[in-house]
Amino acid sequence: MCRNIHTLHNFEPAATSDEVNAAALQYVRKIAGTTKPSKANQDAFDRAVHEIAHLTQHLLDDLVATTPPKNREEEAEKARARAVRSGRYAAVPAAS
């Protein structure tokens, strides 16, 4: 479930609100142990996602980076290469 939470700090361009909300949603899903809460728990679930996203954005805004920002495309390519090397995924053929 939480494999979808990615590092959001020190990237160029900065994390979007959609990325922050997605990370908060994945976190709450993991903690709650469900991907879809019951109707009785929906309000608490939604409130937690909202509050965690809000606090996460404050954290990202306040963190100070001592290294240059990472490039999203380069980091994604490194992650794909690691996945192929590990055998989890097949290499994608080059476009012709």
Phi and psi in degrees as GROMACS dihedral restraints (atoms count N, CA, C in turn):
[ dihedral_restraints ]
;  ai    aj    ak    al  type     phi  dphi    fc
    3     4     5     6     1   -86.8    20    10
    4     5     6     7     1     5.1    20    10
    6     7     8     9     1   -63.4    20    10
    7     8     9    10     1   -17.7    20    10
    9    10    11    12     1   -84.6    20    10
   10    11    12    13     1    -4.3    20    10
   12    13    14    15     1   -84.4    20    10
   13    14    15    16     1   119.4    20    10
   15    16    17    18     1  -114.4    20    10
   16    17    18    19     1   158.2    20    10
   18    19    20    21     1   -59.3    20    10
   19    20    21    22     1   132.6    20    10
   21    22    23    24     1  -112.3    20    10
   22    23    24    25     1   -12.6    20    10
   24    25    26    27     1   -86.1    20    10
   25    26    27    28     1   142.9    20    10
   27    28    29    30     1    65.5    20    10
   28    29    30    31     1    47.2    20    10
   30    31    32    33     1  -119.4    20    10
   31    32    33    34     1   151.7    20    10
   33    34    35    36     1  -121.1    20    10
   34    35    36    37     1   119.7    20    10
   36    37    38    39     1   -72.3    20    10
   37    38    39    40     1   162.7    20    10
   39    40    41    42     1   -62.4    20    10
   40    41    42    43     1   160.5    20    10
   42    43    44    45     1   -58.6    20    10
   43    44    45    46     1   139.2    20    10
   45    46    47    48     1   -84.7    20    10
   46    47    48    49     1   165.5    20    10
   48    49    50    51     1   -64.1    20    10
   49    50    51    52     1   -31.9    20    10
   51    52    53    54     1   -63.7    20    10
   52    53    54    55     1   -40.6    20    10
   54    55    56    57     1   -66.5    20    10
   55    56    57    58     1   -40.9    20    10
   57    58    59    60     1   -63.7    20    10
   58    59    60    61     1   -44.8    20    10
   60    61    62    63     1   -64.4    20    10
   61    62    63    64     1   -38.6    20    10
   63    64    65    66     1   -64.0    20    10
   64    65    66    67     1   -41.0    20    10
   66    67    68    69     1   -65.4    20    10
   67    68    69    70     1   -41.9    20    10
   69    70    71    72     1   -63.2    20    10
   70    71    72    73     1   -41.9    20    10
   72    73    74    75     1   -61.8    20    10
   73    74    75    76     1   -45.4    20    10
   75    76    77    78     1   -62.8    20    10
   76    77    78    79     1   -40.0    20    10
   78    79    80    81     1   -62.5    20    10
   79    80    81    82     1   -48.2    20    10
   81    82    83    84     1   -64.5    20    10
   82    83    84    85     1   -39.8    20    10
   84    85    86    87     1   -58.6    20    10
   85    86    87    88     1   -42.7    20    10
   87    88    89    90     1   -65.4    20    10
   88    89    90    91     1   -47.6    20    10
   90    91    92    93     1   -64.1    20    10
   91    92    93    94     1   -42.0    20    10
   93    94    95    96     1   -76.3    20    10
   94    95    96    97     1   -21.4    20    10
   96    97    98    99     1    77.7    20    10
   97    98    99   100     1    21.0    20    10
   99   100   101   102     1  -150.5    20    10
  100   101   102   103     1   149.0    20    10
  102   103   104   105     1   -91.5    20    10
  103   104   105   106     1   -20.6    20    10
  105   106   107   108     1  -137.6    20    10
  106   107   108   109     1   110.1    20    10
  108   109   110   111     1   -72.0    20    10
  109   110   111   112     1   159.1    20    10
  111   112   113   114     1   -68.8    20    10
  112   113   114   115     1   165.0    20    10
  114   115   116   117     1   -58.4    20    10
  115   116   117   118     1   -35.3    20    10
  117   118   119   120     1   -66.2    20    10
  118   119   120   121     1   -27.2    20    10
  120   121   122   123     1  -105.2    20    10
  121   122   123   124     1    -2.0    20    10
  123   124   125   126     1   -59.0    20    10
  124   125   126   127     1   -44.0    20    10
  126   127   128   129     1   -63.6    20    10
  127   128   129   130     1   -44.3    20    10
  129   130   131   132     1   -63.6    20    10
  130   131   132   133     1   -41.5    20    10
  132   133   134   135     1   -61.6    20    10
  133   134   135   136     1   -50.8    20    10
  135   136   137   138     1   -62.9    20    10
  136   137   138   139     1   -40.0    20    10
  138   139   140   141     1   -64.0    20    10
  139   140   141   142     1   -41.8    20    10
  141   142   143   144     1   -63.1    20    10
  142   143   144   145     1   -44.2    20    10
  144   145   146   147     1   -59.5    20    10
  145   146   147   148     1   -46.6    20    10
  147   148   149   150     1   -60.8    20    10
  148   149   150   151     1   -47.2    20    10
  150   151   152   153     1   -67.2    20    10
  151   152   153   154     1   -40.6    20    10
  153   154   155   156     1   -67.7    20    10
  154   155   156   157     1   -39.6    20    10
  156   157   158   159     1   -62.5    20    10
  157   158   159   160     1   -42.5    20    10
  159   160   161   162     1   -61.1    20    10
  160   161   162   163     1   -48.8    20    10
  162   163   164   165     1   -66.3    20    10
  163   164   165   166     1   -36.6    20    10
  165   166   167   168     1   -63.1    20    10
  166   167   168   169     1   -42.5    20    10
  168   169   170   171     1   -62.6    20    10
  169   170   171   172     1   -41.1    20    10
  171   172   173   174     1   -61.6    20    10
  172   173   174   175     1   -42.9    20    10
  174   175   176   177     1   -59.9    20    10
  175   176   177   178     1   -49.8    20    10
  177   178   179   180     1   -61.2    20    10
  178   179   180   181     1   -38.2    20    10
  180   181   182   183     1   -66.5    20    10
  181   182   183   184     1   -31.3    20    10
  183   184   185   186     1   -92.5    20    10
  184   185   186   187     1   -19.0    20    10
  186   187   188   189     1   -67.1    20    10
  187   188   189   190     1   142.7    20    10
  189   190   191   192     1  -109.9    20    10
  190   191   192   193     1   129.2    20    10
  192   193   194   195     1   -96.4    20    10
  193   194   195   196     1   137.2    20    10
  195   196   197   198     1  -103.5    20    10
  196   197   198   199     1    -1.6    20    10
  198   199   200   201     1  -122.3    20    10
  199   200   201   202     1   159.9    20    10
  201   202   203   204     1   -62.7    20    10
  202   203   204   205     1   151.4    20    10
  204   205   206   207     1   -60.9    20    10
  205   206   207   208     1   146.6    20    10
  207   208   209   210     1   -83.5    20    10
  208   209   210   211     1   151.7    20    10
  210   211   212   213     1   -89.5    20    10
  211   212   213   214     1   125.7    20    10
  213   214   215   216     1   -59.6    20    10
  214   215   216   217     1   -43.2    20    10
  216   217   218   219     1   -64.2    20    10
  217   218   219   220     1   -44.1    20    10
  219   220   221   222     1   -63.6    20    10
  220   221   222   223     1   -42.6    20    10
  222   223   224   225     1   -66.1    20    10
  223   224   225   226     1   -38.2    20    10
  225   226   227   228     1   -65.2    20    10
  226   227   228   229     1   -39.5    20    10
  228   229   230   231     1   -65.8    20    10
  229   230   231   232     1   -40.6    20    10
  231   232   233   234     1   -61.3    20    10
  232   233   234   235     1   -42.0    20    10
  234   235   236   237     1   -64.4    20    10
  235   236   237   238     1   -41.2    20    10
  237   238   239   240     1   -63.2    20    10
  238   239   240   241     1   -42.6    20    10
  240   241   242   243     1   -63.3    20    10
  241   242   243   244     1   -40.7    20    10
  243   244   245   246     1   -62.8    20    10
  244   245   246   247     1   -40.6    20    10
  246   247   248   249     1   -65.2    20    10
  247   248   249   250     1   -40.3    20    10
  249   250   251   252     1   -66.6    20    10
  250   251   252   253     1   -45.2    20    10
  252   253   254   255     1   -61.2    20    10
  253   254   255   256     1   -34.1    20    10
  255   256   257   258     1   -75.9    20    10
  256   257   258   259     1   -13.5    20    10
  258   259   260   261     1    87.8    20    10
  259   260   261   262     1     2.3    20    10
  261   262   263   264     1   -70.8    20    10
  262   263   264   265     1   -32.2    20    10
  264   265   266   267     1  -134.8    20    10
  265   266   267   268     1   150.5    20    10
  267   268   269   270     1   -80.7    20    10
  268   269   270   271     1   152.7    20    10
  270   271   272   273     1   -66.4    20    10
  271   272   273   274     1   141.6    20    10
  273   274   275   276     1   -85.3    20    10
  274   275   276   277     1   127.5    20    10
  276   277   278   279     1   -63.3    20    10
  277   278   279   280     1   147.8    20    10
  279   280   281   282     1   -66.3    20    10
  280   281   282   283     1   143.6    20    10
  282   283   284   285     1   -69.0    20    10
  283   284   285   286     1   142.7    20    10
